[in-house]
Amino acid sequence: SPPPQSADTSPPSQPAPPKVATKWLRPHREAPAAPVVPTPQSAPAELRLATTPPPSLSDRELLSEALRAESLLSISAEGEPRAMGPSRVPTPLNHPAMDQEAEAATRARLDEVRVELVARGYGAVTRRQVEGLLAPGAQARVALVEELLTDRKGDPARVLLLMAGDESPAVRAAAIAALGGSTSRELVAKALELATADRDLRVGRLAEPIRERLR
């Protein structure tokens, strides 16, 4: 028989000690982000409108620029804040008065804008109509359509035609319905054209009753 094996009396193996870094590592730090340089696309809309030639502005932008320039001149003349622009935000009380050079430049800008507005057929549009047209809320613009139905001042038809291209379907529907109820056959025909081309259902369904008025 094989001889008995002797018991293993060697000490159990110990785990290797962890390695200790002998050199301190600098913690990782992200490089600071480069400053954002404003581009023409990121410039404030008001600044862009003020520096764009009037013929290059859309009808809405042109009316907004006229309102902005008129408000600045009003502040300069009266020395008190007025709500200005499509946002209707009052100018701060500490708004510095314009010097003569700035006032002359603003007045020249307003004259240029007004010439372009007259050339596009907006010469008779009132300030109140422009303010309502540029109101930030769709409900306020729909309310303007209701006012224009009985407004004998300015040029309600011209404003309604512009509002018929509003970004809000509710405003477009109200404006096109108002045009469709006009006594002018030309305006009714234009309302039918706009309603037929509109992709929104609430606007498109106006086409048939307007078509009936042309028969």
C-alpha positions in Angstrom: 0.0 0.0 0.0 1.2 3.5 -0.7 2.8 5.4 2.1 0.6 8.0 3.8 1.0 11.5 2.5 2.2 14.1 5.0 -0.2 17.0 5.8 0.6 20.3 4.1 1.9 22.6 6.9 2.9 25.5 4.6 1.2 28.8 5.5 -1.7 29.8 3.2 -0.9 32.2 0.3 -1.6 35.8 1.0 -3.2 38.2 -1.6 -0.7 40.5 -3.3 -0.7 44.0 -1.7 -2.3 46.7 -3.8 0.0 48.8 -5.8 0.4 52.3 -4.5 0.9 55.1 -7.1 4.2 56.6 -6.7 3.3 59.7 -8.8 0.4 62.1 -8.0 -2.0 62.4 -11.0 -3.5 65.8 -11.7 -7.3 65.6 -11.6 -9.0 66.0 -15.0 -10.5 69.4 -15.6 -12.5 70.3 -18.6 -11.3 73.2 -20.6 -13.4 76.3 -20.3 -15.9 76.7 -23.1 -15.1 79.3 -25.8 -17.2 82.4 -25.6 -20.2 82.5 -27.9 -19.8 85.1 -30.6 -23.1 86.6 -31.7 -24.0 85.9 -35.3 -26.6 87.8 -37.4 -29.0 84.8 -36.9 -28.7 85.1 -33.1 -29.0 88.9 -32.9 -32.1 90.2 -31.2 -35.0 90.5 -33.7 -35.5 94.2 -32.8 -31.9 94.9 -33.7 -32.1 93.0 -36.9 -35.2 94.9 -38.0 -33.6 98.2 -37.2 -30.6 97.5 -39.4 -32.4 95.9 -42.4 -33.3 98.0 -45.4 -37.1 98.5 -45.5 -37.6 96.8 -48.9 -36.1 93.6 -47.4 -38.6 93.4 -44.5 -41.9 91.5 -44.7 -45.1 93.5 -44.2 -45.4 92.5 -40.5 -41.7 93.3 -39.9 -42.2 96.7 -41.6 -45.2 97.6 -39.5 -43.3 96.4 -36.3 -40.3 98.6 -37.2 -42.6 101.6 -37.8 -44.2 101.1 -34.4 -40.8 100.7 -32.7 -39.5 104.0 -34.2 -42.6 105.9 -33.4 -42.5 104.7 -29.8 -38.8 105.7 -29.4 -39.6 109.2 -30.7 -42.6 109.4 -28.4 -40.4 108.5 -25.4 -37.8 111.1 -26.5 -40.5 113.8 -26.9 -42.4 113.2 -23.7 -39.7 111.7 -21.4 -42.0 109.0 -20.1 -42.2 105.2 -20.7 -44.6 103.9 -23.3 -45.5 100.3 -24.2 -43.7 99.6 -27.5 -43.3 96.9 -30.1 -45.3 93.7 -30.6 -44.6 92.5 -27.0 -46.1 95.7 -25.6 -43.5 95.8 -22.8 -43.2 99.2 -21.2 -39.8 100.8 -21.5 -38.0 101.1 -18.0 -38.3 104.4 -16.2 -34.5 104.9 -16.4 -34.5 104.6 -20.2 -32.0 107.2 -21.3 -33.3 110.0 -23.5 -32.0 110.0 -27.1 -29.5 112.6 -28.0 -30.0 114.7 -31.1 -28.0 112.5 -33.4 -29.9 109.3 -32.3 -33.2 111.1 -32.6 -32.4 112.3 -36.1 -31.3 108.8 -37.1 -34.5 107.3 -35.7 -36.7 109.9 -37.5 -34.9 109.3 -40.8 -35.4 105.5 -40.3 -39.1 106.1 -39.6 -39.4 108.2 -42.8 -37.8 105.4 -44.9 -40.2 102.8 -43.3 -43.3 105.0 -43.9 -42.3 105.4 -47.6 -42.1 101.7 -48.0 -45.4 101.2 -46.2 -47.2 103.6 -48.5 -45.7 101.8 -51.5 -47.2 98.5 -50.2 -50.6 100.0 -49.6 -50.4 100.4 -45.8 -50.5 104.2 -45.8 -54.0 104.4 -44.2 -53.5 101.7 -41.5 -53.8 103.2 -38.0 -51.5 102.7 -35.0 -54.3 100.9 -33.1 -54.7 98.4 -36.0 -50.9 97.8 -36.1 -50.8 97.2 -32.3 -53.6 94.7 -32.5 -52.1 93.0 -35.5 -48.8 92.5 -33.6 -50.3 91.5 -30.3 -48.5 88.4 -28.9 -51.7 86.5 -28.0 -53.8 84.8 -30.6 -57.0 85.7 -28.7 -56.1 89.4 -28.8 -55.6 89.2 -32.6 -59.0 87.4 -33.0 -60.5 90.3 -30.9 -59.0 92.7 -33.4 -60.8 91.0 -36.2 -64.1 91.5 -34.4 -63.2 95.2 -34.0 -62.3 95.6 -37.7 -65.8 94.4 -38.7 -67.2 97.7 -37.5 -64.1 99.9 -37.7 -64.5 102.8 -40.1 -61.0 104.1 -39.6 -57.7 103.2 -41.3 -57.8 100.3 -43.7 -59.5 97.3 -42.1 -59.5 95.2 -45.3 -55.7 95.6 -45.7 -55.2 94.5 -42.1 -57.6 91.5 -42.5 -55.7 90.4 -45.6 -52.5 90.4 -43.7 -54.1 88.6 -40.7 -55.4 85.9 -43.1 -51.8 84.7 -43.2 -51.4 84.6 -39.4 -49.5 81.7 -37.7 -52.6 80.9 -35.6 -55.4 78.9 -37.4 -58.0 80.6 -35.2 -56.8 84.1 -36.3 -56.7 83.0 -40.0 -60.2 81.6 -39.7 -61.6 84.8 -38.2 -59.9 87.0 -40.7 -61.0 84.9 -43.7 -64.5 84.6 -42.5 -64.6 88.4 -42.1 -63.3 88.9 -45.7 -65.8 86.3 -46.9 -68.6 88.4 -45.5 -67.5 91.6 -47.3 -69.7 93.5 -49.7 -66.7 93.6 -52.1 -66.8 90.7 -54.5 -63.1 91.0 -55.0 -62.5 90.5 -51.2 -64.9 87.5 -51.1 -63.0 85.9 -54.0 -59.7 86.4 -52.2 -61.2 84.9 -49.0 -62.3 81.8 -51.0 -58.8 81.5 -52.5 -57.2 81.7 -49.0 -59.7 79.2 -47.4 -59.2 76.7 -50.2 -55.4 76.8 -49.9 -55.3 76.6 -46.1 -54.4 73.2 -44.7 -56.1 73.7 -41.4 -59.6 72.1 -41.3 -61.3 74.9 -39.4 -60.1 77.3 -42.1 -60.8 75.0 -45.0 -64.4 74.4 -44.1 -65.1 78.1 -44.6 -64.5 77.6 -48.4 -68.0 76.2 -49.2 -70.1 79.0 -47.5 -67.9 81.6 -49.1 -68.2 80.0 -52.5 -72.0 80.2 -52.1 -71.8 83.9 -51.8 -70.1 84.2 -55.1 -72.9 82.3 -57.0 
